[in-house]
Amino acid sequence: MAQEADTLMAAQVYSVQVYPVTRAVEEAFLPALVTAPTQVADVLRRFTGVQVKDYGGVGGLKTVNVRSLGSEHVGIFLDGIQIDNAQNMQVDLGRFSVDGLEAVSLYNGQKSLRLQSAKEYATGAAVYLRTEAPRENGLRLRLRAGSFGTVNPSVRWNRELGKVQLRVGAEFTASNGKYKYPYFDTTLVRENGDISSLRLETQLFGKTRGGQWQTHLYSYGSERGFPGPVIRRATGFPFSAERQADQDLFFQGSWQQDWSGRYATALRFKYANNYTHYNTHPEKNPMALPYDLHFRQQSAYLSLAQSYVLMDPWSVDLSTDYQYNALDSDVGQFVRPRRNTLTAALASRLAWPGFRLAAHLVYQGTWDQFDERQAGGWSRENAFRGVWMPSFSIFYAPWRWLEADAFVKRSYRLPSFNDLYYSLMGNSSLEAEQAFQTGLDLRMKWGTGPWKESLRLSPYYNRVSNKIVAIPTSSQFRWTMLNLGLVDVTGLDARSETTWEQGDWALTIVLRYSLQQALDHSTPGSQIWGNQTPYVPLHSGSIDLQMGWRDWTLAWNTSLCGERWSRSAHTADYYLAPWSLSDASLSYHWKELCAGIHLRNIFNQHYALVQGYPMPGFNGMVSLEYNW
């Protein structure tokens, strides 16, 4: 498990034992996967209690929602540093490849480990992407190609330079995005869904006496089309001609150091510069409103975490984060917002091998400023928003075959730049969206001989209030932002895993089930009061089968999703039918060579994760990898 690996690493740095208070509810070790996930979203969609919104195709927007908290409450962390987007708080997981990642972990509520950043305490749920430090020199070439004109070559070079390990990687993705889908009584081809992207990365890993450090330089550029929703329109016009070009760049690093065996620090930093060009191309689609917009978002981040062991096993942590965000655009009447955010977390832990307690208190203050001369005469004031977020975690392992942990916490989602300041839609008096969370996690494991089995049961309850919503006015491009809504979420996640190993044979069976009742309690007495919230199925689950024999591996996955609605009003217009999806993969490893064939949506199921955005039918991909 990732937490156990973190514990071992920490034990090498510190002279005291460090135990995590809570464990990841689900985790995927990517080197062991053979189902050819090319994006982080492909991994997360199989996790229990997770809904991934996918707008279709390789280039479609992909966001994650955990236990109906909304994607804005889910923190995405790369090597302990958050990937943020102050403009709309949406992190597109489709931009992040699994290439070079060692593991993807999901925490509900609170991860509690020594030397965390303050932002790690402040999220409602967290997805951790952990890169793999090079273990030996080598070069790896990989080529994936398949349906819809998809080509995905990548290269990775590892080199040991004395006490420093270097990794350089590059990945190119291109796809025409054309796939068939049913449209009333005919079949159409999805248009304007193409993408071409290039990702370049350089990482350095090093160790010092009593510490370790790493840096990461990342560049991502893409040009893609937005096919738009499938609705009835006038004949002779394309559904969409919208295009978007992106250029993202960030440089981040971290340094952890043990100074005395009792006192340790962790320093983290990041600078990000993201450029977006959006064009509706009205010359190709006269029905579109003419927009040719440019955005540039910059952010700077600095974090210092300090930990002191008062007496074994009692430790205290103080983490302080500062972040600066700025957004510039050529949108008419745009207010050019600037945001300064200070996040501080005080954590105290009592950690024995079989019993652990942790209490956390987080404060987050934000100062928003903007150029009033750009505000078009609007009466807005620079705003300060401060919130407190307490949380509590407990872990207990009464027997070797049984572990349990529980948490209770409050989390907040501050309004984004789009919510507050975007031209013709802002509302500077918006309050922070609040969530109260509580959950229990029971883990059991047993086995005899070649058989091993485990079971996890996770009941939980969330309450989300002051939900930020957008109300359309006379145009779909003009919105009013309001605070309203109360959602009560009661659910149960269940996961069982059975493994069998005998000689050259190995078998793994994983069953997942999620019961999630997310009820809209916004307006008592209204027609939608008590309805399931949009896009949340009451029942969902998946089945994973993986069989290995010598150098061959066969994998099968079936995902199931119950009925959903795209609005709180449960009418026929907003109904989304249940669906099941099956994928298969066969791979062969021979010395430095690995080859595989991967089939998705084998039974050509017609379905949509987002209403109006049909997903691809049957498609396939082949992969070839060579290491030396």
C-alpha positions as CSV (number, residue, x, y, z in Angstrom):
1,M,0.0,0.0,0.0
2,A,1.1,3.6,-0.7
3,Q,0.7,4.5,3.0
4,E,3.0,1.6,4.0
5,A,5.5,2.8,1.5
6,D,5.3,6.3,2.9
7,T,5.8,4.9,6.4
8,L,8.9,3.0,5.4
9,M,10.3,6.0,3.7
10,A,9.6,8.2,6.6
11,A,11.1,5.7,9.0
12,Q,14.4,5.9,7.1
13,V,14.5,9.7,7.5
14,Y,13.3,10.0,11.1
15,S,14.5,8.2,14.2
16,V,10.9,7.7,15.4
17,Q,8.2,5.5,13.9
18,V,5.7,7.4,11.8
19,Y,2.3,5.7,11.0
20,P,-0.5,7.0,8.8
21,V,-3.7,7.5,10.6
22,T,-5.9,6.8,7.6
23,R,-5.3,4.6,4.6
24,A,-6.2,5.1,1.0
25,V,-9.7,3.7,0.3
26,E,-8.5,2.6,-3.1
27,E,-5.2,2.5,-4.9
28,A,-3.8,1.4,-8.3
29,F,-0.2,0.5,-8.8
30,L,0.3,1.4,-12.4
31,P,3.3,-0.8,-13.3
32,A,1.1,-3.8,-12.4
33,L,-1.8,-2.7,-14.6
34,V,-2.2,-4.3,-18.1
35,T,-5.5,-2.8,-19.2
36,A,-3.5,0.1,-20.9
37,P,-4.9,3.1,-19.1
38,T,-3.5,6.2,-20.9
39,Q,-5.0,8.8,-18.6
40,V,-5.6,9.2,-14.9
41,A,-9.3,9.4,-15.6
42,D,-9.2,5.8,-16.9
43,V,-7.8,4.6,-13.6
44,L,-10.2,6.6,-11.4
45,R,-13.4,5.6,-13.2
46,R,-12.9,2.1,-11.7
47,F,-12.6,3.3,-8.1
48,T,-15.5,2.8,-5.8
49,G,-17.8,5.8,-5.1
50,V,-16.3,7.9,-7.9
51,Q,-18.1,9.4,-10.8
52,V,-16.0,10.6,-13.7
53,K,-17.7,13.1,-16.0
54,D,-16.4,12.4,-19.5
55,Y,-17.5,14.5,-22.6
56,G,-16.4,11.8,-25.0
57,G,-13.3,10.9,-27.0
58,V,-9.6,11.2,-26.3
59,G,-9.8,15.1,-26.1
60,G,-13.0,15.4,-24.1
61,L,-13.0,17.1,-20.7
62,K,-12.7,14.7,-17.8
63,T,-13.4,15.6,-14.2
64,V,-13.9,13.5,-11.1
65,N,-16.6,13.7,-8.4
66,V,-16.2,11.7,-5.1
67,R,-19.2,10.9,-3.0
68,S,-21.3,13.7,-4.5
69,L,-19.1,16.5,-3.2
70,G,-18.5,17.9,-6.7
71,S,-15.2,18.1,-8.5
72,E,-14.4,21.5,-6.9
73,H,-14.1,19.7,-3.5
74,V,-11.7,17.1,-4.8
75,G,-8.0,18.0,-4.6
76,I,-5.6,16.5,-7.2
77,F,-2.1,16.3,-5.9
78,L,1.0,15.4,-7.9
79,D,3.9,14.4,-5.5
80,G,2.2,16.2,-2.6
81,I,1.6,19.5,-4.5
82,Q,-1.9,20.4,-5.6
83,I,-2.8,20.9,-9.2
84,D,-5.2,23.9,-9.1
85,N,-7.2,26.0,-11.4
86,A,-8.5,29.3,-9.8
87,Q,-10.4,30.2,-13.0
88,N,-13.1,27.5,-12.7
89,M,-11.7,25.0,-10.1
90,Q,-12.0,22.2,-12.7
91,V,-8.9,20.0,-13.1
92,D,-9.1,18.2,-16.5
93,L,-7.7,14.7,-15.8
94,G,-7.5,14.0,-19.5
95,R,-4.3,16.2,-19.6
96,F,-2.4,13.9,-17.3
97,S,-0.9,10.7,-18.5
98,V,-0.2,7.7,-16.3
99,D,3.3,7.4,-18.0
100,G,5.9,7.8,-15.3
101,L,3.4,7.4,-12.4
102,E,3.9,4.7,-9.8
103,A,0.5,4.8,-8.1
104,V,-2.8,6.6,-8.1
105,S,-4.5,6.8,-4.6
106,L,-7.9,8.0,-3.4
107,Y,-8.5,9.3,0.1
108,N,-12.0,10.2,1.3
109,G,-12.1,12.8,4.0
110,Q,-8.6,13.1,5.5
111,K,-5.2,11.7,4.7
112,S,-3.2,12.2,7.9
113,L,0.5,11.8,7.6
114,R,3.5,13.7,9.0
115,L,4.8,16.7,7.0
116,Q,1.7,17.2,4.9
117,S,1.1,20.6,3.3
118,A,-1.8,22.7,4.6
119,K,-3.7,22.3,1.4
120,E,-3.8,18.5,1.9
121,Y,-5.8,19.0,5.1
122,A,-8.2,21.5,3.4
123,T,-9.7,19.3,0.6
124,G,-12.9,17.3,1.0
125,A,-11.4,14.3,-0.8
126,A,-8.0,13.9,-2.4
127,V,-6.5,12.0,-5.4
128,Y,-2.7,11.5,-5.1
129,L,-0.5,10.9,-8.2
130,R,2.9,9.6,-7.2
131,T,5.7,9.5,-9.7
132,E,8.2,6.7,-9.7
133,A,11.8,7.6,-8.9
134,P,14.2,5.9,-11.4
135,R,15.7,2.7,-10.1
136,E,18.2,2.1,-12.8
137,N,19.5,3.6,-16.1
138,G,17.5,2.8,-19.2
139,L,15.5,3.9,-22.1
140,R,11.8,3.0,-22.7
141,L,10.0,3.4,-26.0
142,R,6.2,2.8,-26.2
143,L,3.8,3.1,-29.0
144,R,0.0,2.9,-28.7
145,A,-2.3,3.1,-31.7
146,G,-6.0,2.3,-32.3
147,S,-9.5,3.3,-33.3
148,F,-10.5,6.8,-34.3
149,G,-7.1,7.5,-35.8
150,T,-5.4,7.5,-32.3
151,V,-1.7,7.5,-32.2
152,N,0.2,7.7,-28.8
153,P,4.0,7.4,-28.9
154,S,6.1,8.1,-25.8
155,V,9.7,7.9,-24.7
156,R,11.2,7.9,-21.2
157,W,14.9,8.1,-20.3
158,N,16.3,7.4,-16.9
159,R,19.9,8.2,-15.9
160,E,21.8,8.1,-12.6
161,L,24.1,11.0,-12.2
162,G,26.1,10.3,-9.1
163,K,23.7,10.9,-6.2
164,V,21.0,12.4,-8.5
165,Q,18.5,10.5,-10.6
166,L,17.3,12.1,-13.8
167,R,14.1,11.3,-15.8
168,V,13.2,12.8,-19.1
169,G,9.9,12.0,-20.8
170,A,7.9,13.0,-23.8
171,E,4.5,11.8,-25.0
172,F,2.5,12.8,-28.1
173,T,-1.2,12.1,-28.6
174,A,-3.3,12.6,-31.8
175,S,-6.8,11.4,-32.6
176,N,-9.4,12.5,-35.1
177,G,-12.2,11.8,-32.6
178,K,-14.6,10.5,-35.2
179,Y,-16.8,7.7,-33.9
180,K,-20.3,6.6,-34.7
181,Y,-23.3,7.1,-32.4
182,P,-27.0,6.6,-32.7
183,Y,-29.1,9.8,-33.4
184,F,-32.8,9.1,-33.1
185,D,-33.5,6.8,-36.1
186,T,-30.2,7.1,-37.8
187,T,-26.4,6.9,-37.1
188,L,-24.1,9.9,-37.2
189,V,-20.4,10.4,-36.9
190,R,-19.0,12.6,-34.1
191,E,-17.3,15.6,-35.7
192,N,-14.9,18.3,-34.4
193,G,-13.6,16.0,-31.6
194,D,-10.0,15.8,-32.8
195,I,-7.0,16.5,-30.6
196,S,-3.2,16.8,-30.9
197,S,-1.1,17.2,-27.7
198,L,2.5,17.1,-26.7
199,R,3.7,16.6,-23.1
200,L,7.3,17.1,-22.0
201,E,8.7,16.4,-18.6
202,T,12.0,16.5,-16.7
203,Q,12.4,15.3,-13.2
204,L,15.4,15.2,-10.8
205,F,15.5,13.1,-7.6
206,G,18.2,13.3,-4.9
207,K,19.0,12.4,-1.4
208,T,20.9,14.3,1.3
209,R,22.0,13.2,4.7
210,G,18.7,12.8,6.6
211,G,16.6,14.1,3.7
212,Q,15.5,13.9,0.1
213,W,14.5,16.3,-2.6
214,Q,13.0,16.4,-6.1
215,T,12.1,18.8,-8.9
216,H,9.6,18.5,-11.8
217,L,9.4,20.6,-15.0
218,Y,6.2,20.0,-17.0
219,S,5.0,21.3,-20.3
220,Y,1.7,20.4,-22.0
221,G,0.4,21.9,-25.3
222,S,-2.7,20.9,-27.1
223,E,-5.1,22.0,-29.9
224,R,-8.6,20.4,-29.9
225,G,-12.1,20.7,-31.0
226,F,-15.3,20.8,-28.9
227,P,-18.0,18.7,-30.6
228,G,-20.7,20.2,-28.4
229,P,-23.9,18.5,-27.2
230,V,-25.9,16.3,-29.6
231,I,-29.3,18.1,-30.0
232,R,-31.6,18.8,-32.9
233,R,-30.4,21.8,-35.0
234,A,-31.1,23.2,-38.4
235,T,-29.8,21.1,-41.2
236,G,-26.7,22.2,-43.1
237,F,-24.8,23.4,-40.0
238,P,-22.3,21.5,-38.0
239,F,-23.1,20.9,-34.3
240,S,-20.0,22.8,-33.2
241,A,-17.0,24.5,-34.7
242,E,-15.5,25.5,-31.3
243,R,-11.7,25.2,-31.0
244,Q,-9.4,25.5,-28.0
245,A,-5.6,25.7,-27.8
246,D,-3.8,25.3,-24.5
247,Q,-0.2,25.7,-23.3
248,D,0.4,24.7,-19.7
249,L,3.7,25.0,-17.9
250,F,4.7,24.4,-14.3
251,F,7.9,24.0,-12.3
252,Q,7.6,22.4,-8.8
253,G,9.8,20.9,-6.2
254,S,10.0,19.6,-2.7
255,W,12.7,19.1,0.0
256,Q,12.2,17.1,3.2
257,Q,14.8,17.1,5.9
258,D,15.2,15.6,9.4
259,W,17.2,17.9,11.6
260,S,17.4,16.2,15.0
261,G,15.4,13.0,14.9
262,R,12.5,14.8,16.6
263,Y,12.3,17.9,14.4
264,A,11.7,17.7,10.6
265,T,10.6,20.1,7.9
266,A,9.3,19.9,4.3
267,L,9.5,22.7,1.8
268,R,7.4,22.7,-1.3
269,F,7.1,25.3,-4.1
270,K,5.4,25.7,-7.5
271,Y,5.0,28.1,-10.3
272,A,2.4,27.6,-13.1
273,N,1.6,29.5,-16.2
274,N,-1.5,28.4,-18.2
275,Y,-2.6,29.9,-21.5
276,T,-5.9,29.2,-23.2
277,H,-7.3,30.4,-26.6
278,Y,-11.0,29.8,-27.3
279,N,-12.6,30.5,-30.6
280,T,-16.2,29.7,-31.7
281,H,-15.4,30.2,-35.5
282,P,-18.7,31.7,-36.5
283,E,-17.6,31.6,-40.2
284,K,-17.9,27.8,-40.0
285,N,-21.1,27.8,-37.9
286,P,-23.2,31.0,-38.3
287,M,-25.5,29.8,-35.4
288,A,-22.6,30.3,-32.9
289,L,-22.1,33.6,-31.1
290,P,-18.7,35.1,-32.1
291,Y,-16.1,34.6,-29.4
292,D,-12.3,34.8,-29.8
293,L,-11.0,34.8,-26.3
294,H,-7.6,34.6,-24.7
295,F,-6.9,33.7,-21.1
296,R,-3.6,33.6,-19.1
297,Q,-3.6,32.2,-15.6
298,Q,-0.5,32.4,-13.4
299,S,0.0,31.0,-9.9
300,A,2.8,30.8,-7.4
301,Y,2.8,28.5,-4.4
302,L,5.0,28.1,-1.3
303,S,4.6,25.7,1.6
304,L,6.5,25.0,4.8
305,A,5.5,22.0,7.0
306,Q,7.2,21.5,10.4
307,S,6.9,18.4,12.6
308,Y,8.1,17.9,16.1
309,V,7.9,14.7,18.2
310,L,7.0,15.8,21.7
311,M,7.4,12.2,23.0
312,D,7.1,9.0,21.1
313,P,4.3,8.5,19.9
314,W,3.0,12.1,20.2
315,S,3.8,14.5,17.4
316,V,2.6,18.0,16.4
317,D,2.7,19.4,12.9
318,L,2.3,23.1,11.7
319,S,1.9,23.6,8.0
320,T,1.6,27.0,6.3
321,D,0.9,27.5,2.6
322,Y,0.8,30.7,0.6
323,Q,-0.6,30.9,-3.0
324,Y,-1.0,33.7,-5.5
325,N,-3.3,33.5,-8.5
326,A,-3.8,36.0,-11.3
327,L,-6.1,35.8,-14.4
328,D,-5.8,38.1,-17.4
329,S,-8.1,38.1,-20.4
330,D,-9.2,40.2,-23.4
331,V,-12.9,39.6,-22.5
332,G,-14.8,42.8,-22.6
333,Q,-15.3,44.3,-19.1
334,F,-13.1,41.6,-17.6
335,V,-11.9,42.6,-14.1
336,R,-8.5,40.9,-14.1
337,P,-8.8,39.3,-10.6
338,R,-5.9,38.6,-8.3
339,R,-6.2,36.2,-5.3
340,N,-3.9,35.8,-2.3
341,T,-4.6,32.7,-0.2
342,L,-3.1,31.7,3.1
343,T,-3.8,28.3,4.5
344,A,-2.5,27.1,7.9
345,A,-3.0,23.7,9.5
346,L,-2.2,22.6,13.0
347,A,-2.2,18.8,13.5
348,S,-1.6,16.6,16.5
349,R,-1.2,12.8,16.4
350,L,-0.9,9.9,18.8
351,A,0.3,7.0,16.8
352,W,0.9,3.4,18.0
353,P,1.0,0.5,15.6
354,G,-2.6,-0.7,16.4
355,F,-4.2,2.6,17.6
356,R,-3.9,6.1,16.2
357,L,-5.6,9.4,16.8
358,A,-5.3,12.7,14.9
359,A,-6.9,16.1,15.2
360,H,-6.5,18.9,12.7
361,L,-7.5,22.5,12.6
362,V,-7.2,24.4,9.3
363,Y,-7.7,28.1,8.6
364,Q,-7.9,29.5,5.1
365,G,-8.1,33.2,4.3
366,T,-8.4,34.6,0.8
367,W,-8.0,38.2,-0.4
368,D,-9.4,39.0,-3.8
369,Q,-8.4,42.2,-5.7
370,F,-9.1,43.5,-9.2
371,D,-8.6,46.5,-11.3
372,E,-11.7,48.7,-10.8
373,R,-11.1,50.5,-14.0
374,Q,-11.7,47.3,-15.9
375,A,-15.0,46.6,-14.1
376,G,-17.2,48.5,-16.4
377,G,-18.7,50.6,-13.6
378,W,-19.9,47.7,-11.6
379,S,-20.2,48.2,-7.8
380,R,-17.9,45.5,-6.5
381,E,-15.6,45.6,-3.5
382,N,-12.4,43.7,-2.9
383,A,-13.4,40.8,-0.8
384,F,-11.8,38.8,2.1
385,R,-13.1,35.4,2.9
386,G,-12.0,33.3,5.9
387,V,-13.0,29.8,6.9
388,W,-12.1,27.3,9.6
389,M,-12.0,23.6,8.8
390,P,-11.6,21.2,11.8
391,S,-11.3,17.4,11.3
392,F,-10.7,14.3,13.5
393,S,-9.4,10.9,12.5
394,I,-9.0,7.6,14.4
395,F,-7.5,4.2,13.5
396,Y,-7.9,0.9,15.4
397,A,-6.7,-2.6,14.6
398,P,-7.9,-5.0,17.3
399,W,-6.8,-8.0,15.4
400,R,-4.4,-8.7,12.5
401,W,-7.3,-9.5,10.2
402,L,-9.4,-6.4,11.1
403,E,-8.6,-2.7,10.7
404,A,-11.0,0.3,11.1
405,D,-10.6,4.0,10.7
406,A,-13.1,6.8,10.9
407,F,-13.1,10.5,10.3
408,V,-15.3,13.6,10.7
409,K,-14.5,17.0,9.1
410,R,-15.7,20.2,7.5
411,S,-14.5,21.4,4.1
412,Y,-15.1,24.5,2.1
413,R,-15.1,25.3,-1.6
414,L,-14.3,29.0,-2.2
415,P,-15.9,30.7,-5.2
416,S,-13.7,30.5,-8.4
417,F,-12.8,33.5,-10.5
418,N,-15.5,32.6,-13.0
419,D,-18.1,32.4,-10.2
420,L,-17.2,35.9,-8.9
421,Y,-15.8,38.0,-11.6
422,Y,-16.4,36.6,-15.1
423,S,-18.0,39.3,-17.3
424,L,-21.9,39.4,-17.0
425,M,-22.1,36.5,-14.5
426,G,-20.2,37.5,-11.3
427,N,-21.6,38.0,-7.8
428,S,-18.9,39.2,-5.3
429,S,-21.1,38.4,-2.3
430,L,-21.0,34.7,-2.8
431,E,-20.4,32.6,0.3
432,A,-18.1,29.6,0.5
433,E,-19.8,26.2,-0.3
434,Q,-19.6,24.1,2.9
435,A,-19.5,20.4,3.3
436,F,-19.8,18.3,6.5
437,Q,-18.3,14.8,6.1
438,T,-18.2,11.7,8.2
439,G,-17.2,8.2,7.3
440,L,-16.2,4.8,8.6
441,D,-13.8,2.3,6.8
442,L,-13.7,-1.4,7.8
443,R,-11.0,-3.7,6.3
444,M,-10.8,-7.4,6.8
445,K,-8.3,-9.9,5.3
446,W,-7.8,-13.6,5.6
447,G,-6.5,-16.5,3.6
448,T,-5.0,-20.0,3.6
449,G,-2.5,-21.6,1.2
450,P,-2.6,-20.0,-2.2
451,W,-5.9,-18.2,-1.5
452,K,-6.0,-14.6,0.0
453,E,-9.1,-12.5,0.4
454,S,-10.0,-9.0,1.6
455,L,-13.2,-7.1,2.2
456,R,-13.7,-3.4,2.7
457,L,-17.0,-1.8,3.8
458,S,-17.3,2.0,4.0
459,P,-20.5,3.7,5.1
460,Y,-20.5,7.5,5.0
461,Y,-22.6,10.7,5.3
462,N,-22.1,14.1,3.7
463,R,-24.1,17.3,3.9
464,V,-23.4,20.1,1.4
465,S,-24.8,23.5,2.0
466,N,-24.5,27.0,0.4
467,K,-24.1,25.2,-2.9
468,I,-22.9,27.6,-5.7
469,V,-25.2,27.4,-8.7
470,A,-25.5,29.3,-12.0
471,I,-29.0,30.6,-13.0
472,P,-29.3,31.5,-16.7
473,T,-30.8,34.9,-17.7
474,S,-31.8,36.0,-21.2
475,S,-28.8,34.2,-22.8
476,Q,-27.0,31.0,-22.2
477,F,-23.8,33.1,-22.0
478,R,-25.2,35.4,-19.3
479,W,-25.5,33.9,-15.8
480,T,-26.4,34.9,-12.2
481,M,-24.4,33.2,-9.5
482,L,-26.3,32.4,-6.3
483,N,-25.8,30.5,-3.1
484,L,-28.6,28.0,-2.5
485,G,-29.2,24.3,-2.0
486,L,-28.8,21.6,0.6
487,V,-27.8,18.1,-0.4
488,D,-27.7,15.1,2.0
489,V,-25.6,12.2,0.8
490,T,-25.8,8.8,2.5
491,G,-23.9,5.9,1.0
492,L,-22.0,2.7,1.3
493,D,-18.9,1.6,-0.7
494,A,-18.0,-2.1,-0.7
495,R,-14.9,-3.8,-2.2
496,S,-13.8,-7.4,-2.1
497,E,-10.6,-8.9,-3.6
498,T,-9.7,-12.6,-4.0
499,T,-6.2,-13.7,-5.2
500,W,-4.9,-17.1,-6.0
501,E,-1.3,-18.1,-6.9
502,Q,-0.1,-21.6,-7.8
503,G,3.0,-22.3,-9.7
504,D,3.0,-20.3,-13.0
505,W,-0.7,-19.3,-12.5
506,A,-2.2,-16.3,-10.8
507,L,-5.8,-15.1,-10.5
508,T,-7.3,-11.9,-9.1
509,I,-11.0,-11.1,-8.8
510,V,-12.1,-7.6,-7.6
511,L,-15.8,-6.8,-7.0
512,R,-16.9,-3.2,-6.3
513,Y,-20.3,-1.8,-5.3
514,S,-21.5,1.6,-4.4
515,L,-24.8,2.7,-3.0
516,Q,-25.1,6.4,-3.1
517,Q,-28.3,8.3,-2.1
518,A,-27.7,12.0,-2.8
519,L,-31.0,13.9,-2.1
520,D,-31.8,17.5,-2.9
521,H,-33.2,19.1,0.2
522,S,-32.9,22.7,-1.0
523,T,-36.5,23.8,-1.0
524,P,-39.0,21.9,1.3
525,G,-42.3,21.4,-0.4
526,S,-41.0,21.8,-3.9
527,Q,-41.5,19.2,-6.6
528,I,-37.8,18.3,-6.7
529,W,-37.4,18.1,-2.9
530,G,-36.0,14.6,-2.0
531,N,-34.9,13.8,-5.6
532,Q,-31.6,12.3,-6.5
533,T,-29.1,14.9,-7.5
534,P,-27.9,15.2,-11.1
535,Y,-25.6,12.5,-12.5
536,V,-25.4,10.4,-9.3
537,P,-26.6,6.8,-9.7
538,L,-28.2,5.1,-6.8
539,H,-26.4,1.9,-7.7
540,S,-23.0,1.3,-9.4
541,G,-20.2,-1.2,-9.4
542,S,-17.6,-3.1,-11.4
543,I,-16.0,-6.5,-11.8
544,D,-12.3,-6.9,-12.4
545,L,-10.8,-10.3,-13.5
546,Q,-7.1,-10.8,-14.1
547,M,-5.4,-14.1,-14.9
548,G,-1.7,-14.6,-15.4
549,W,0.3,-17.5,-16.8
550,R,4.0,-17.2,-17.1
551,D,4.6,-14.2,-19.4
552,W,0.9,-13.9,-20.5
553,T,-1.7,-11.7,-18.7
554,L,-5.5,-11.6,-19.5
555,A,-7.7,-8.9,-17.9
556,W,-11.4,-8.3,-18.0
557,N,-13.4,-5.4,-16.6
558,T,-17.1,-4.8,-16.5
559,S,-18.5,-1.5,-15.1
560,L,-22.2,-1.1,-14.3
561,C,-24.1,2.1,-13.7
562,G,-27.7,2.5,-12.7
563,E,-30.2,5.1,-13.9
564,R,-29.5,8.8,-13.5
565,W,-30.9,12.2,-14.3
566,S,-29.1,15.3,-15.6
567,R,-31.3,17.6,-13.6
568,S,-32.9,17.5,-10.2
569,A,-36.2,17.4,-12.0
570,H,-36.8,13.7,-12.7
571,T,-38.6,14.0,-16.0
572,A,-38.2,12.0,-19.2
573,D,-36.2,14.8,-20.9
574,Y,-33.5,14.5,-18.3
575,Y,-33.4,10.7,-17.9
576,L,-30.2,8.7,-18.5
577,A,-30.7,5.0,-18.9
578,P,-28.5,2.5,-17.0
579,W,-25.6,0.9,-18.8
580,S,-22.8,-1.7,-18.6
581,L,-19.4,-1.5,-20.2
582,S,-16.9,-4.3,-20.7
583,D,-13.2,-4.1,-21.6
584,A,-10.6,-6.8,-22.2
585,S,-6.8,-6.8,-22.5
586,L,-4.2,-9.4,-23.4
587,S,-0.5,-8.7,-22.9
588,Y,2.7,-10.6,-23.3
589,H,6.1,-9.9,-21.7
590,W,9.3,-11.3,-23.2
591,K,12.6,-10.0,-21.8
592,E,12.7,-6.3,-22.7
593,L,9.6,-6.5,-25.0
594,C,6.0,-6.0,-24.0
595,A,3.1,-6.2,-26.4
596,G,-0.6,-6.0,-25.8
597,I,-4.1,-5.7,-27.4
598,H,-6.8,-3.8,-25.6
599,L,-10.5,-3.9,-26.5
600,R,-13.0,-1.4,-25.0
601,N,-16.8,-1.5,-25.0
602,I,-16.7,-5.0,-26.4
603,F,-20.5,-5.3,-26.7
604,N,-20.8,-1.9,-28.4
605,Q,-23.0,-0.4,-25.7
606,H,-24.5,3.0,-26.5
607,Y,-24.3,5.2,-23.4
608,A,-23.4,8.7,-22.2
609,L,-21.7,9.9,-19.0
610,V,-23.0,13.4,-19.6
611,Q,-26.3,14.0,-21.3
612,G,-25.9,15.0,-24.9
613,Y,-22.3,13.7,-25.2
614,P,-22.4,10.1,-26.5
615,M,-19.4,7.9,-25.7
616,P,-17.6,5.8,-28.3
617,G,-18.8,2.3,-29.1
618,F,-16.5,-0.7,-29.7
619,N,-12.9,0.4,-30.1
620,G,-9.5,-1.1,-29.8
621,M,-5.8,-0.3,-29.2
622,V,-2.6,-2.1,-29.6
623,S,0.6,-1.3,-27.7
624,L,4.2,-2.2,-28.0
625,E,6.9,-1.3,-25.5
626,Y,10.6,-1.9,-25.5
627,N,13.1,-1.3,-22.6
628,W,16.8,-1.3,-22.6
